[in-house]
Amino acid sequence: MDRTHEPLSHPAHGKSLHWLGLYSTLRHWQRNRRTRRQLALLTEQQLADAGISTTEREQELAKPFWR
C-alpha cells in the first residue's frame, strides 16, 4: 500500500493574519523612529519637565529602530 502525504491546508485567513502581523511590526518600528526623532529635538528644559535625564535620552537614541 502506497501512502502519500498531503500538506496541511492553512486556513483562508492565514495569509491575512501574516500580513497583519507584518503591518503591525512595521508600524511599531515607524513609531519608534518617530518618537526618538521627537525626543532628540527636546531642549534640556523640556527633558527636565518630562523627568528624562540627558543620559536616558542618549541611551534611547542609541537603540536601533527595531528595539
C-alpha positions in Angstrom: 0.0 0.0 0.0 1.4 3.3 -1.1 0.9 6.3 1.2 1.1 9.9 0.2 1.2 12.8 2.5 -0.7 15.9 1.6 0.4 19.2 3.0 -1.9 20.5 5.8 -4.1 23.2 4.4 -3.8 26.6 6.1 -6.9 28.5 7.0 -8.1 31.0 4.4 -7.4 33.9 6.8 -3.8 32.6 7.5 -2.2 34.9 4.9 -4.2 37.9 6.1 -3.0 37.3 9.7 0.6 37.1 8.4 0.2 40.4 6.7 -1.5 42.0 9.7 1.5 40.9 11.9 3.9 42.3 9.4 2.0 45.6 9.2 1.9 45.8 12.9 5.6 45.3 13.2 6.3 48.0 10.6 4.0 50.4 12.3 5.8 49.7 15.6 9.2 50.4 14.0 7.9 53.6 12.5 6.5 54.7 15.9 9.9 54.0 17.5 11.7 56.1 14.8 9.2 59.0 15.1 9.2 59.2 18.9 13.0 59.0 19.0 13.3 61.8 16.5 11.0 63.9 18.6 13.0 63.0 21.7 16.2 64.2 20.0 14.6 67.6 19.4 13.7 68.3 23.1 15.5 71.0 24.9 17.1 70.5 28.3 14.2 72.2 30.0 11.7 70.0 28.2 13.6 66.9 29.2 13.6 68.1 32.8 9.9 68.7 32.6 9.3 65.2 31.4 11.6 63.7 34.0 14.1 62.4 31.4 17.8 62.8 32.0 20.3 63.5 29.2 21.8 60.1 29.8 18.5 58.4 29.4 17.8 60.3 26.2 21.2 59.3 24.8 20.6 55.6 25.7 17.2 55.7 24.0 18.5 57.4 20.9 21.3 54.8 20.6 18.8 52.0 20.2 18.1 50.7 16.7 14.6 51.4 15.4 13.5 47.7 15.8 14.1 47.8 19.6 
